[in-house]
């Protein structure tokens, strides 16, 4: 089981050395003997793990956060052997495609994760400000007015005497912060593993369209990798669809899917997949702009209503202070 970052980085390096050997004209059967000869003895575990992966030994498992594309190699190897493709091509050419695809996926989601973090921080500040005002600031005015035998302004008294802030608003804001943290963590893990997001994400407003675009992006990349490993067009599309979640036949992607089917019949699947990889990246970017604008608006509305209410409740007693005295 490959579970820590150091082991992952080591096996990643060994796989690159295997790729170099294949690019220099070697065969996959002689590559591991060459690696054992050229690399220090302490790399034997990584070489053995990679060798097991190549022959389809499922005893090698990649788990945890951060193992990147290596967790997919076993699955790709099994599919390639099943479809009688060329495993050597997986390491010689497709592995670089997979690395680039993972890097792009991280770039696509990095902005969203930063936005979610910003949203969560703003909500936590709002919770803190609300607590300070209602626990320390407003009660001071209440005590002052009571000592003068005068009533508080109606709006201030309503804010102080109504427990809605603690019984509803603050718990809701806290729940939103928790949701943001869980959502960000889930996205980081799944994108690092180059897997589709959970179906639950489809029910989150704004995130659903980005999740669908990401699933289609995975479909395109999986199909491209499998096709470059000498798997037939039909099999590459079928397996890529299953691996990405089987949700690429939605109406908004129907034209792109038609293009893929047609390009496959013309033996031009790889150029079409590479073209669509760029297009789906642009689509993801457009969805990202919409989500950013909506989240920004929600932050402004929440802070405006919450902080504005507390400020008004604080300043009304100050304006009334002259009449009381």
HELIX and SHEET records of a PDB file:
HELIX    1   1 UNK A    5  UNK A   23  1                                  19    
HELIX    2   2 UNK A   28  UNK A   38  1                                  11    
HELIX    3   3 UNK A   41  UNK A   43  5                                   3    
HELIX    4   4 UNK A   44  UNK A   54  1                                  11    
HELIX    5   5 UNK A   70  UNK A   82  1                                  13    
HELIX    6   6 UNK A   87  UNK A   89  1                                   3    
HELIX    7   7 UNK A   90  UNK A   94  3                                   5    
HELIX    8   8 UNK A   95  UNK A  132  1                                  38    
HELIX    9   9 UNK A  133  UNK A  137  3                                   5    
HELIX   10  10 UNK A  138  UNK A  147  1                                  10    
HELIX   11  11 UNK A  154  UNK A  161  1                                   8    
HELIX   12  12 UNK A  164  UNK A  164  1                                   1    
HELIX   13  13 UNK A  165  UNK A  169  3                                   5    
HELIX   14  14 UNK A  170  UNK A  192  1                                  23    
HELIX   15  15 UNK A  199  UNK A  203  5                                   5    
HELIX   16  16 UNK A  207  UNK A  228  1                                  22    
HELIX   17  17 UNK A  233  UNK A  243  1                                  11    
HELIX   18  18 UNK A  251  UNK A  253  5                                   3    
HELIX   19  19 UNK A  254  UNK A  265  1                                  12    
HELIX   20  20 UNK A  269  UNK A  324  1                                  56    
END                                                                             
